Amino acid sequence: MTLKEFNKCADDYSDYVFRFVLKNISDYSLSEDIVQEAYEKMWLRHSEIDFMKAKSYLFACAYSTMIDYIRKKNKIVSQTLPLEADFVQESFPQFDGIKEALEYALKRLPYEQRSVILLRDYEGYSYQEISQITGLSLSAVKVYIFRARLAMKNILEKTGVTVNEG
């Protein structure tokens, strides 16, 4: 990939990658850092990357960087949380629209499920492309998406949002 192609990637895809990361971790400045790190990784290997595959490579870098952060964060949090935190009851909010309800349900998914749902339903990647980006097998991607959709449906039903089949 040339410098011109790299710059085109930055212009064309940075917003998409940022939105994907932000929806996963809900931290604006950390999302910026992760996207920047993904571009840095891509630049370090730019001579090896085919321009036609740059978008997938960029999402894969952002995904792996984000997963590393989430795992590190979860390890730290699990060491510091008291056991009583597991028994806190959650009150369900009221939503002004379906978009808010979906965002609420999406944030409650495990990060693997949230990531594949975002890649599939928000970014429009195929199952095969998601498999390549995440490093999961094709069957694992399908299972995660199925379970994520089912979990979101259950979350929405618990909050009183009607979910239509089909």
Rosetta silent file (secondary structure, phi, psi, omega in degrees, C-alpha in Angstrom):
SEQUENCE: MTLKEFNKCADDYSDYVFRFVLKNISDYSLSEDIVQEAYEKMWLRHSEIDFMKAKSYLFACAYSTMIDYIRKKNKIVSQTLPLEADFVQESFPQFDGIKEALEYALKRLPYEQRSVILLRDYEGYSYQEISQITGLSLSAVKVYIFRARLAMKNILEKTGVTVNEG
SCORE:     score description
SCORE:     0.000 S_00000001
   1 L     0.000  136.109  179.853    0.000    0.000    0.000 S_00000001
   2 L   -86.620  170.364  176.879    1.327    3.411   -0.899 S_00000001
   3 H   -60.196  -41.691  179.100    1.254    6.549    1.237 S_00000001
   4 H   -61.784  -42.965  178.996   -1.564    7.903   -0.937 S_00000001
   5 H   -66.619  -39.532  177.093   -3.584    4.706   -0.425 S_00000001
   6 H   -60.514  -46.238  178.704   -2.925    4.797    3.316 S_00000001
   7 H   -62.881  -35.870  176.640   -4.196    8.379    3.480 S_00000001
   8 H   -64.687  -39.553  175.974   -7.275    7.359    1.491 S_00000001
   9 H   -60.656  -42.994  179.460   -7.922    4.628    4.075 S_00000001
  10 H   -62.240  -44.541  179.648   -7.679    7.199    6.831 S_00000001
  11 H   -66.212  -42.338 -172.772  -10.136    9.485    5.046 S_00000001
  12 H   -81.258  -34.349 -167.375  -12.577    6.720    4.086 S_00000001
  13 H  -115.893  -12.111 -173.649  -12.627    4.407    7.102 S_00000001
  14 H   -59.567  -40.310  179.137  -11.603    6.225   10.269 S_00000001
  15 H   -64.454  -40.118 -179.705  -15.170    7.243   11.154 S_00000001
  16 H   -65.482  -45.403 -179.670  -16.460    3.702   10.658 S_00000001
  17 H   -65.690  -42.785  179.060  -13.712    2.142   12.758 S_00000001
  18 H   -60.875  -46.471  179.971  -14.125    4.779   15.467 S_00000001
  19 H   -60.706  -41.973  178.573  -17.901    4.228   15.619 S_00000001
  20 H   -60.262  -47.655 -178.987  -17.387    0.453   15.853 S_00000001
  21 H   -67.553  -44.091 -178.645  -14.933    0.784   18.748 S_00000001
  22 H   -61.556  -40.550  178.184  -16.972    3.450   20.539 S_00000001
  23 H   -65.497  -26.390  179.612  -20.133    1.311   20.430 S_00000001
  24 H   -81.333  -40.841 -172.093  -18.177   -1.512   22.004 S_00000001
  25 H  -114.737  -10.729  175.155  -16.419    0.306   24.824 S_00000001
  26 L    54.982   34.781  177.091  -18.376    3.578   25.277 S_00000001
  27 L  -133.335  109.103 -172.491  -15.262    5.630   26.011 S_00000001
  28 H   -59.619  -52.848 -175.157  -14.632    8.420   23.514 S_00000001
  29 H   -69.311  -36.990  176.774  -10.969    9.145   24.212 S_00000001
  30 H   -66.456  -36.281  176.958  -10.023    5.471   24.539 S_00000001
  31 H   -61.996  -41.632  176.517  -11.800    4.784   21.244 S_00000001
  32 H   -60.486  -42.741 -179.859   -9.675    7.477   19.608 S_00000001
  33 H   -63.733  -41.305 -179.051   -6.538    5.865   21.036 S_00000001
  34 H   -65.776  -42.982  178.380   -7.536    2.418   19.786 S_00000001
  35 H   -63.601  -42.599  178.443   -8.244    3.723   16.277 S_00000001
  36 H   -61.900  -42.594  178.638   -4.941    5.575   16.254 S_00000001
  37 H   -64.570  -37.216  177.463   -3.129    2.425   17.357 S_00000001
  38 H   -63.139  -43.453  176.988   -4.871    0.434   14.616 S_00000001
  39 H   -65.336  -35.895  177.692   -3.683    2.929   12.007 S_00000001
  40 H   -63.770  -45.214  178.213   -0.187    2.807   13.477 S_00000001
  41 H   -60.817  -40.950  179.746   -0.146   -1.001   13.187 S_00000001
  42 H   -65.927  -39.549  179.734   -1.391   -0.744    9.622 S_00000001
  43 H   -64.842  -39.194 -179.332    1.296    1.811    8.748 S_00000001
  44 H   -62.717  -24.673 -179.453    4.033   -0.384   10.164 S_00000001
  45 L  -116.430   18.280 -173.557    2.953   -3.151    7.767 S_00000001
  46 H   -56.517  -33.356 -178.291    1.716   -0.966    4.901 S_00000001
  47 H   -70.707  -19.358 -178.982    4.138   -2.468    2.402 S_00000001
  48 H   -96.141  -10.215 -172.072    2.690   -5.946    3.060 S_00000001
  49 L   -98.656  131.347  174.257   -0.991   -4.963    2.899 S_00000001
  50 L   -76.553  130.454 -178.025   -3.045   -5.041   -0.283 S_00000001
  51 H   -55.331  -34.876 -178.507   -5.028   -1.809   -0.606 S_00000001
  52 H   -67.932  -19.066 -179.937   -8.170   -3.789   -1.484 S_00000001
  53 H  -108.936    9.575 -174.832   -7.995   -5.537    1.915 S_00000001
  54 H   -63.791  -39.377 -178.520   -7.052   -2.462    3.938 S_00000001
  55 H   -62.859  -47.380  178.963  -10.523   -1.913    5.428 S_00000001
  56 H   -64.069  -40.190  178.333  -10.729   -5.464    6.783 S_00000001
  57 H   -62.288  -42.370  179.851   -7.156   -5.269    8.050 S_00000001
  58 H   -63.583  -45.206  177.308   -7.930   -1.992    9.815 S_00000001
  59 H   -63.403  -38.609  178.881  -11.059   -3.407   11.479 S_00000001
  60 H   -64.179  -42.322  177.408   -9.092   -6.502   12.510 S_00000001
  61 H   -62.944  -45.899 -179.862   -6.363   -4.350   14.106 S_00000001
  62 H   -63.502  -41.371  179.880   -8.933   -2.215   15.915 S_00000001
  63 H   -61.866  -48.968 -177.089  -10.814   -5.320   17.046 S_00000001
  64 H   -66.825  -37.424  177.319   -7.733   -7.049   18.457 S_00000001
  65 H   -64.664  -42.260  179.576   -6.541   -3.863   20.187 S_00000001
  66 H   -65.207  -43.361  179.549  -10.000   -3.371   21.680 S_00000001
  67 H   -62.529  -41.793  176.586  -10.207   -6.983   22.858 S_00000001
  68 H   -58.227  -44.383  178.366   -6.798   -6.660   24.531 S_00000001
  69 H   -62.489  -46.538 -177.750   -8.042   -3.568   26.375 S_00000001
  70 H   -62.134  -43.413  179.240  -11.321   -5.266   27.414 S_00000001
  71 H   -63.378  -42.710  178.489   -9.518   -8.355   28.710 S_00000001
  72 H   -63.554  -44.726 -179.863   -7.064   -6.239   30.675 S_00000001
  73 H   -63.293  -45.570 -179.842   -9.883   -4.113   32.084 S_00000001
  74 H   -63.529  -35.476  178.203  -11.990   -7.158   33.031 S_00000001
  75 H   -65.197  -43.032  179.508   -9.015   -8.752   34.775 S_00000001
  76 H   -67.047  -45.311 -178.428   -8.448   -5.614   36.853 S_00000001
  77 H   -64.153  -42.433 -177.907  -12.162   -5.159   37.638 S_00000001
  78 H   -65.551  -24.879  178.520  -12.663   -8.806   38.655 S_00000001
  79 H   -81.483  -18.159 -175.238   -9.822   -8.488   41.139 S_00000001
  80 H  -110.920  -13.641 -177.558  -11.309   -5.392   42.770 S_00000001
  81 L   -77.756  137.001  173.362  -15.097   -5.963   42.778 S_00000001
  82 L   -73.815  155.590 -178.971  -16.756   -7.137   45.992 S_00000001
  83 H   -62.847  -28.225 -179.187  -18.890  -10.249   45.775 S_00000001
  84 H   -62.574  -21.991 -178.464  -22.029   -8.263   46.673 S_00000001
  85 H   -61.533  -25.693  179.058  -21.860   -6.574   43.264 S_00000001
  86 H   -69.011  -19.379 -173.592  -23.224   -9.767   41.716 S_00000001
  87 H  -105.798    7.665  179.616  -26.488   -9.363   43.642 S_00000001
  88 L   -72.973  127.639  178.318  -27.330   -5.761   42.793 S_00000001
  89 L   -82.675  140.865 -178.120  -30.740   -5.560   41.136 S_00000001
  90 L   -99.156  133.643  173.348  -30.951   -3.483   38.012 S_00000001
  91 L   -93.004  143.573 -175.187  -33.847   -1.117   37.404 S_00000001
  92 L   -96.040  131.129 -178.367  -34.963   -0.859   33.815 S_00000001
  93 L   -78.665  166.492  171.844  -35.159    2.553   32.182 S_00000001
  94 L   -95.302  146.284 -176.291  -37.898    3.889   29.947 S_00000001
  95 L  -115.640  145.186  176.830  -36.976    4.543   26.331 S_00000001
  96 L   -82.910  -22.822 -179.122  -38.039    7.323   23.982 S_00000001
  97 L  -160.309  172.660 -177.623  -37.532    5.168   20.909 S_00000001
  98 H   -66.121  -31.751  179.758  -36.395    1.815   19.611 S_00000001
  99 H   -60.482  -45.756  177.964  -32.880    3.145   18.929 S_00000001
 100 H   -62.233  -40.986 -179.758  -32.338    3.861   22.634 S_00000001
 101 H   -64.057  -42.402  178.564  -33.725    0.451   23.560 S_00000001
 102 H   -65.018  -41.033  177.595  -31.409   -1.301   21.095 S_00000001
 103 H   -61.401  -41.979  178.511  -28.389    0.639   22.392 S_00000001
 104 H   -59.851  -48.566 -179.311  -29.339   -0.368   25.942 S_00000001
 105 H   -65.878  -41.171 -178.944  -29.585   -4.051   24.972 S_00000001
 106 H   -60.731  -40.305 -178.297  -26.388   -3.921   22.900 S_00000001
 107 H   -68.310  -16.883 -178.553  -24.373   -2.540   25.820 S_00000001
 108 L   -94.275   -0.949  177.971  -25.413   -5.487   27.973 S_00000001
 109 L   -80.004  151.075  170.296  -24.042   -8.136   25.632 S_00000001
 110 L   -59.956  151.333 -171.411  -20.696   -9.829   26.254 S_00000001
 111 H   -60.117  -32.800  179.070  -18.015   -8.111   24.179 S_00000001
 112 H   -65.040  -45.495  180.000  -17.641  -10.989   21.684 S_00000001
 113 H   -66.347  -42.524  179.675  -21.352  -10.966   20.890 S_00000001
 114 H   -60.078  -42.944 -177.921  -21.491   -7.159   20.788 S_00000001
 115 H   -63.821  -46.322 -178.024  -18.566   -7.037   18.365 S_00000001
 116 H   -69.157  -34.660  176.436  -19.992   -9.525   15.876 S_00000001
 117 H   -64.713  -43.040  178.850  -23.431   -7.867   15.994 S_00000001
 118 H   -63.704  -42.963  179.888  -21.858   -4.479   15.316 S_00000001
 119 H   -65.792  -39.329 -177.457  -19.801   -5.857   12.456 S_00000001
 120 H   -79.260  -57.153 -169.965  -22.789   -7.680   10.929 S_00000001
 121 H   -88.021  -25.176  179.797  -25.797   -5.456   11.570 S_00000001
 122 H   -98.485  -38.972 -176.937  -24.208   -2.022   11.844 S_00000001
 123 L   -98.981  -16.630  174.768  -21.249   -2.280    9.459 S_00000001
 124 L    80.842   19.734  177.790  -22.720   -4.830    7.022 S_00000001
 125 L   -73.047  150.156  175.432  -19.866   -7.331    6.949 S_00000001
 126 L   -76.536  166.289  178.202  -20.548  -10.890    5.783 S_00000001
 127 H   -59.485  -41.321 -179.851  -20.098  -13.825    8.137 S_00000001
 128 H   -63.184  -43.645  179.284  -16.881  -14.780    6.323 S_00000001
 129 H   -65.180  -38.693  177.799  -15.469  -11.253    6.658 S_00000001
 130 H   -63.917  -39.566  177.105  -16.360  -11.176   10.356 S_00000001
 131 H   -59.633  -42.755  179.182  -14.566  -14.494   10.757 S_00000001
 132 H   -68.471  -40.798 -178.600  -11.452  -13.007    9.170 S_00000001
 133 H   -66.692  -44.791 -173.585  -11.611   -9.793   11.216 S_00000001
 134 H   -89.447  -19.065 -176.293  -12.171  -11.484   14.575 S_00000001
 135 L    81.262    7.083  177.141  -10.190  -14.666   14.049 S_00000001
 136 L   -85.276  156.218  175.024  -13.243  -16.730   15.031 S_00000001
 137 L   -69.842  160.226  179.814  -14.361  -19.727   12.999 S_00000001
 138 H   -59.823  -41.473  179.643  -17.302  -19.206   10.662 S_00000001
 139 H   -67.489  -35.635  177.347  -19.523  -21.407   12.826 S_00000001
 140 H   -65.251  -39.819  177.757  -18.519  -19.474   15.980 S_00000001
 141 H   -60.335  -46.049 -179.597  -19.454  -16.200   14.274 S_00000001
 142 H   -62.728  -41.728  179.178  -22.876  -17.596   13.385 S_00000001
 143 H   -65.229  -46.097  179.373  -23.400  -18.875   16.928 S_00000001
 144 H   -59.851  -42.051 -179.650  -22.337  -15.563   18.509 S_00000001
 145 H   -66.560  -44.124  178.527  -24.675  -13.609   16.227 S_00000001
 146 H   -60.105  -48.564 -178.920  -27.590  -15.957   16.928 S_00000001
 147 H   -65.894  -37.141  179.014  -27.020  -15.809   20.683 S_00000001
 148 H   -64.807  -43.797  179.092  -26.521  -12.041   20.638 S_00000001
 149 H   -64.823  -40.666  178.019  -29.795  -11.471   18.814 S_00000001
 150 H   -64.734  -43.541  179.044  -31.599  -13.814   21.184 S_00000001
 151 H   -63.256  -42.093  178.267  -30.054  -12.099   24.220 S_00000001
 152 H   -62.792  -41.637  177.885  -31.008   -8.671   22.895 S_00000001
 153 H   -59.332  -46.467 -179.469  -34.565   -9.865   22.355 S_00000001
 154 H   -64.325  -40.980  178.104  -34.719  -11.174   25.939 S_00000001
 155 H   -61.964  -45.543 -179.761  -33.255   -7.963   27.350 S_00000001
 156 H   -64.155  -38.995  178.513  -35.762   -5.880   25.436 S_00000001
 157 H   -66.133  -37.787  178.365  -38.643   -8.066   26.578 S_00000001
 158 H   -65.278  -30.529 -179.056  -37.545   -7.751   30.223 S_00000001
 159 L   -85.873   -3.451  178.002  -37.556   -3.970   29.890 S_00000001
 160 L    94.191    5.508  177.496  -41.072   -4.009   28.467 S_00000001
 161 L   -83.704  128.741  179.277  -40.155   -3.295   24.860 S_00000001
 162 L   -76.559  131.113  179.103  -42.270   -5.391   22.494 S_00000001
 163 L  -115.769  120.051  179.416  -40.188   -7.429   20.068 S_00000001
 164 L   -87.196  138.128  175.806  -41.892   -8.660   16.904 S_00000001
 165 L   -73.578  149.033  173.037  -40.750  -11.955   15.393 S_00000001
 166 L   102.724    0.000    0.000  -39.554  -11.936   11.812 S_00000001
